[in-house]
Amino acid sequence: MFVVVLAVPEGYRIYTDDVNKFKMMIPQDWQIGGGDGNGFKSVTAFFPSESSNSNVSLVITGLGADFTKLESFGKVDEFAENLVC
């Protein structure tokens, strides 16, 4: 196993989710909120302390038995377009 150390720009911090095994960089002053997970799905929200039009919600859902490859979500272009919209 190896660890990649990234420089964190000023004004940002690293959020670590030990349960779902990921890390991401968020603005230093953003708040973190979470929903009750049911073991299959979890929701974490990141938002500024002051009123803003910016926020990020991250939903992690377990994969169904029919998931065998990325195309299980549909055509790649259509999936990407829906993800960004």
Rosetta constraint file for C-alpha pairs under 8 A:
AtomPair CA 8 CA 12 HARMONIC 6.35 0.50
AtomPair CA 8 CA 13 HARMONIC 6.56 0.50
AtomPair CA 8 CA 14 HARMONIC 7.56 0.50
AtomPair CA 8 CA 25 HARMONIC 7.66 0.50
AtomPair CA 11 CA 27 HARMONIC 5.92 0.50
AtomPair CA 11 CA 28 HARMONIC 5.14 0.50
AtomPair CA 11 CA 29 HARMONIC 7.81 0.50
AtomPair CA 12 CA 25 HARMONIC 6.42 0.50
AtomPair CA 12 CA 26 HARMONIC 5.50 0.50
AtomPair CA 12 CA 27 HARMONIC 4.25 0.50
AtomPair CA 12 CA 28 HARMONIC 4.38 0.50
AtomPair CA 12 CA 29 HARMONIC 7.97 0.50
AtomPair CA 13 CA 25 HARMONIC 5.59 0.50
AtomPair CA 13 CA 26 HARMONIC 5.58 0.50
AtomPair CA 13 CA 27 HARMONIC 6.20 0.50
AtomPair CA 13 CA 28 HARMONIC 5.27 0.50
AtomPair CA 14 CA 23 HARMONIC 6.55 0.50
AtomPair CA 14 CA 24 HARMONIC 5.63 0.50
AtomPair CA 14 CA 25 HARMONIC 4.54 0.50
AtomPair CA 14 CA 26 HARMONIC 6.27 0.50
AtomPair CA 15 CA 23 HARMONIC 5.52 0.50
AtomPair CA 15 CA 24 HARMONIC 5.33 0.50
AtomPair CA 15 CA 25 HARMONIC 6.06 0.50
AtomPair CA 15 CA 26 HARMONIC 6.74 0.50
AtomPair CA 16 CA 21 HARMONIC 7.72 0.50
AtomPair CA 16 CA 22 HARMONIC 6.11 0.50
AtomPair CA 16 CA 23 HARMONIC 4.42 0.50
AtomPair CA 16 CA 24 HARMONIC 6.72 0.50
AtomPair CA 17 CA 21 HARMONIC 5.66 0.50
AtomPair CA 17 CA 22 HARMONIC 5.41 0.50
AtomPair CA 17 CA 23 HARMONIC 6.14 0.50
AtomPair CA 18 CA 22 HARMONIC 6.84 0.50
AtomPair CA 26 CA 30 HARMONIC 7.06 0.50
AtomPair CA 26 CA 46 HARMONIC 7.86 0.50
AtomPair CA 29 CA 48 HARMONIC 6.51 0.50
AtomPair CA 29 CA 49 HARMONIC 6.50 0.50
AtomPair CA 30 CA 46 HARMONIC 6.29 0.50
AtomPair CA 30 CA 47 HARMONIC 5.17 0.50
AtomPair CA 30 CA 48 HARMONIC 4.27 0.50
AtomPair CA 30 CA 49 HARMONIC 5.70 0.50
AtomPair CA 31 CA 46 HARMONIC 5.71 0.50
AtomPair CA 31 CA 47 HARMONIC 5.32 0.50
AtomPair CA 31 CA 48 HARMONIC 5.96 0.50
AtomPair CA 31 CA 49 HARMONIC 6.08 0.50
AtomPair CA 32 CA 44 HARMONIC 7.07 0.50
AtomPair CA 32 CA 45 HARMONIC 5.73 0.50
AtomPair CA 32 CA 46 HARMONIC 4.76 0.50
AtomPair CA 32 CA 47 HARMONIC 6.64 0.50
AtomPair CA 33 CA 44 HARMONIC 5.73 0.50
AtomPair CA 33 CA 45 HARMONIC 5.03 0.50
AtomPair CA 33 CA 46 HARMONIC 6.48 0.50
AtomPair CA 34 CA 42 HARMONIC 7.80 0.50
AtomPair CA 34 CA 43 HARMONIC 5.62 0.50
AtomPair CA 34 CA 44 HARMONIC 4.32 0.50
AtomPair CA 34 CA 45 HARMONIC 6.01 0.50
AtomPair CA 35 CA 42 HARMONIC 6.60 0.50
AtomPair CA 35 CA 43 HARMONIC 5.24 0.50
AtomPair CA 35 CA 44 HARMONIC 6.48 0.50
AtomPair CA 36 CA 42 HARMONIC 6.80 0.50
AtomPair CA 36 CA 43 HARMONIC 7.50 0.50
AtomPair CA 37 CA 41 HARMONIC 5.57 0.50
AtomPair CA 37 CA 42 HARMONIC 4.52 0.50
AtomPair CA 37 CA 43 HARMONIC 7.08 0.50
AtomPair CA 38 CA 42 HARMONIC 7.09 0.50
AtomPair CA 40 CA 61 HARMONIC 5.92 0.50
AtomPair CA 40 CA 62 HARMONIC 5.29 0.50
AtomPair CA 41 CA 59 HARMONIC 7.18 0.50
AtomPair CA 41 CA 60 HARMONIC 5.52 0.50
AtomPair CA 41 CA 61 HARMONIC 4.38 0.50
AtomPair CA 41 CA 62 HARMONIC 6.30 0.50
AtomPair CA 42 CA 59 HARMONIC 5.86 0.50
AtomPair CA 42 CA 60 HARMONIC 5.29 0.50
AtomPair CA 42 CA 61 HARMONIC 6.68 0.50
AtomPair CA 43 CA 57 HARMONIC 7.13 0.50
AtomPair CA 43 CA 58 HARMONIC 5.78 0.50
AtomPair CA 43 CA 59 HARMONIC 4.57 0.50
AtomPair CA 43 CA 60 HARMONIC 6.44 0.50
AtomPair CA 44 CA 57 HARMONIC 5.90 0.50
AtomPair CA 44 CA 58 HARMONIC 5.25 0.50
AtomPair CA 44 CA 59 HARMONIC 6.57 0.50
AtomPair CA 45 CA 55 HARMONIC 7.43 0.50
AtomPair CA 45 CA 56 HARMONIC 5.79 0.50
AtomPair CA 45 CA 57 HARMONIC 4.27 0.50
AtomPair CA 45 CA 58 HARMONIC 6.10 0.50
AtomPair CA 46 CA 55 HARMONIC 5.83 0.50
AtomPair CA 46 CA 56 HARMONIC 5.14 0.50
AtomPair CA 46 CA 57 HARMONIC 6.23 0.50
AtomPair CA 47 CA 54 HARMONIC 6.84 0.50
AtomPair CA 47 CA 55 HARMONIC 4.59 0.50
AtomPair CA 47 CA 56 HARMONIC 6.48 0.50
AtomPair CA 48 CA 52 HARMONIC 6.76 0.50
AtomPair CA 48 CA 54 HARMONIC 7.25 0.50
AtomPair CA 48 CA 55 HARMONIC 6.96 0.50
AtomPair CA 63 CA 67 HARMONIC 6.31 0.50
AtomPair CA 66 CA 72 HARMONIC 7.39 0.50
AtomPair CA 67 CA 72 HARMONIC 5.54 0.50
AtomPair CA 67 CA 73 HARMONIC 7.98 0.50
AtomPair CA 68 CA 72 HARMONIC 6.51 0.50
AtomPair CA 70 CA 74 HARMONIC 7.85 0.50
AtomPair CA 70 CA 76 HARMONIC 7.77 0.50
AtomPair CA 71 CA 75 HARMONIC 5.87 0.50
AtomPair CA 71 CA 76 HARMONIC 6.48 0.50
AtomPair CA 73 CA 79 HARMONIC 6.75 0.50
AtomPair CA 74 CA 78 HARMONIC 7.05 0.50
AtomPair CA 74 CA 79 HARMONIC 6.22 0.50
AtomPair CA 75 CA 79 HARMONIC 6.13 0.50
AtomPair CA 76 CA 80 HARMONIC 6.10 0.50
AtomPair CA 77 CA 81 HARMONIC 6.14 0.50
AtomPair CA 78 CA 82 HARMONIC 6.26 0.50
AtomPair CA 79 CA 83 HARMONIC 6.10 0.50
AtomPair CA 80 CA 84 HARMONIC 6.27 0.50
AtomPair CA 81 CA 85 HARMONIC 6.23 0.50
